[in-house]
Amino acid sequence: MSVELKVVTLLGSLRKGSFNAMVARTLPKLAPAGMDITPLPSIANIPLYDADIQQEEGFPESVRELAEHIRAADGVVIVTPEYNYSVPGGLKNAIDWLSRVPEQPLAGKPVLIQTSSMGVIGGARCQYHLRQILVFLDAMVMNKPEFMGGVIQSKVDQQTGEVVDQSTLDHLTGQLTAFGEYIQRVKP
C-alpha cells in the first residue's frame, strides 16, 4: 500500500477501563505501511439527539467536529461493545446526530466494525445491528474478515491498556490490511 490512508477510530464505549478502548489504542501499532490510524474525539459530550435542539440551536460543536474528522478520513473503524444484544446508546446517539448533518459524513465512507465483549461471541449481535444502521446511511461497510473479540478481558493487559494476545493481534493486523485494500478498491 503506497498511498497514505487516513483512518479514524470511533469508540462506542464511554467507560474509562473499556476493553474496546484497549483494542482501539492497539490499532495504530498494527496498521499496515501507508495507513495512519487516529482516534476521533469522544462521543461523551454529544447531547441526546433532539430535533428541537437541531432546529433552534443547530448542530452541537461536538457533532460538527466529529463530522469534519470523518469527512477528512479515508475510512472509519468503529470499535464498540455490545449492550443488551445491540448498539450502545451513546454510539447510536452519535450516529443519529451524524445522520442529520448536511454533506452526510458516513455516506460512501469505507467503514470497518470491530466488536469485543467479555462473552464468547464478542459482540456479534451489536455488529449485525450496527451494520443495519449503517446501510441506511449508505456507508460502505467491509464485510470480511470480521472481528468479534470474545472473552476480550483475557486478551488484554489491563495495566498497559492494550491487546497482548498474539492470535488476536494477528487477526486485527490482517483485518486492517484487508481494510486498507478495501478502501483503495471502493474509494472514488
C-alpha positions in Angstrom: 0.0 0.0 0.0 1.8 3.1 -1.2 -0.9 5.7 -0.7 -1.1 7.2 2.8 -4.6 6.3 4.1 -6.0 8.4 6.9 -8.2 6.2 9.1 -10.1 7.3 12.3 -11.5 5.2 15.1 -14.9 5.9 16.6 -15.2 4.4 20.0 -18.6 3.2 21.2 -17.7 3.0 24.9 -17.5 5.7 27.5 -16.0 3.6 30.3 -12.5 4.5 31.4 -11.4 0.9 31.6 -13.1 -0.1 28.4 -11.8 -3.2 26.7 -12.9 -1.8 23.4 -10.8 1.3 24.1 -7.8 -1.0 24.6 -8.5 -2.6 21.2 -8.7 0.9 19.6 -5.5 2.0 21.3 -3.7 -1.0 19.9 -4.7 -0.4 16.3 -2.2 2.3 15.3 0.7 -0.1 16.1 -0.9 -2.8 13.9 -1.6 -0.5 10.9 0.0 -1.6 7.7 2.5 0.6 5.9 0.7 3.5 4.3 -2.1 3.7 6.9 -2.3 6.2 9.7 -4.9 5.5 12.4 -6.0 8.2 14.9 -8.9 8.3 17.4 -11.9 10.6 16.9 -13.0 12.8 19.7 -15.0 11.1 22.4 -18.8 10.8 21.9 -19.3 11.5 25.7 -20.0 15.2 25.1 -22.7 14.8 22.5 -26.1 15.7 23.9 -29.1 13.3 23.3 -30.5 13.8 19.9 -33.4 16.2 19.9 -34.8 17.7 16.7 -35.8 20.8 18.6 -32.1 21.5 19.6 -31.1 20.9 16.0 -33.8 23.3 14.7 -33.3 26.0 17.4 -29.6 25.9 18.1 -28.1 24.0 15.1 -25.7 21.1 15.5 -23.6 21.0 18.7 -19.9 21.7 18.2 -19.1 18.1 19.3 -21.2 16.8 16.4 -19.7 19.3 13.8 -16.2 18.4 14.9 -16.9 14.6 14.7 -18.4 15.1 11.2 -15.4 17.1 9.9 -12.9 14.5 11.1 -15.0 11.7 9.4 -15.3 13.6 6.2 -11.5 14.2 6.1 -10.7 10.5 6.7 -10.4 7.8 4.1 -12.0 5.3 6.4 -13.6 4.8 9.8 -13.1 1.9 12.2 -16.0 1.6 14.7 -14.8 -0.2 17.8 -17.6 -0.9 20.2 -19.0 -3.2 22.9 -22.4 -4.8 22.8 -25.0 -3.5 25.2 -28.2 -5.6 25.7 -27.7 -7.5 22.5 -27.3 -4.3 20.5 -25.5 -1.0 19.9 -24.6 1.1 22.9 -26.9 4.1 23.4 -24.1 6.7 23.2 -22.8 5.3 19.9 -26.4 5.2 18.5 -26.9 8.8 19.6 -23.7 10.0 17.9 -24.8 8.2 14.7 -28.3 9.7 14.9 -26.7 13.2 15.1 -24.3 12.4 12.3 -27.1 11.1 10.1 -28.7 14.6 10.1 -25.6 16.6 9.3 -25.5 18.2 5.8 -23.0 16.5 3.5 -23.6 13.3 5.3 -20.1 12.2 6.5 -20.7 8.5 6.5 -22.3 8.3 3.1 -19.9 6.4 0.8 -17.3 6.2 3.5 -15.5 2.9 4.0 -16.3 1.5 7.5 -14.8 -1.3 9.4 -16.6 -2.7 12.5 -14.8 -4.3 15.5 -16.8 -5.5 18.5 -15.4 -7.0 21.7 -17.1 -8.3 24.8 -16.5 -10.4 27.9 -18.8 -13.1 26.4 -17.8 -15.7 24.0 -19.5 -14.3 20.9 -17.7 -11.0 21.1 -20.5 -8.6 20.4 -21.8 -10.3 17.3 -25.4 -9.1 17.8 -24.2 -5.5 18.2 -22.2 -5.8 15.0 -25.2 -7.0 13.0 -27.4 -4.2 14.3 -24.8 -1.7 13.6 -24.5 -2.9 10.0 -28.3 -2.4 9.6 -28.0 1.2 10.8 -25.0 1.9 8.5 -27.0 0.6 5.5 -29.4 3.5 5.9 -26.5 6.0 6.0 -25.1 4.5 2.8 -21.8 3.7 4.5 -19.5 1.2 2.7 -19.1 -1.4 5.4 -16.4 -4.0 4.8 -18.0 -7.5 5.2 -15.0 -9.7 6.0 -12.8 -10.5 7.7 -14.9 -9.7 10.7 -13.5 -9.1 14.2 -15.6 -10.2 17.2 -13.3 -10.3 20.2 -14.8 -12.8 22.6 -13.6 -13.1 26.2 -11.6 -9.9 25.5 -10.7 -9.5 29.2 -8.3 -12.4 28.8 -6.6 -10.9 25.7 -5.6 -7.5 27.0 -3.1 -6.2 29.6 -5.2 -4.0 31.8 -2.1 -2.3 33.1 -0.9 -1.1 29.7 -4.4 -0.9 28.3 -3.6 -2.7 25.1 -4.2 -6.1 23.4 -1.5 -8.6 24.2 -2.9 -11.9 22.9 -0.9 -12.8 19.8 -3.7 -14.6 18.0 -5.9 -11.5 18.5 -3.1 -9.2 17.3 -2.6 -11.3 14.2 -6.3 -11.2 13.4 -6.5 -7.5 13.9 -3.4 -6.9 11.7 -4.9 -9.0 8.9 -8.2 -7.2 9.2 -6.5 -3.8 9.0 -4.5 -4.9 5.9 -7.7 -6.0 4.3 -9.4 -2.7 5.2 -6.6 -0.8 3.5 -7.1 -2.8 0.3 -10.9 -2.3 0.6 -10.6 1.4 1.0 -8.4 1.6 -2.2 -10.9 -0.6 -4.0 -14.1 1.4 -3.2 -12.6 4.9 -2.9 -13.7 7.2 -5.8 
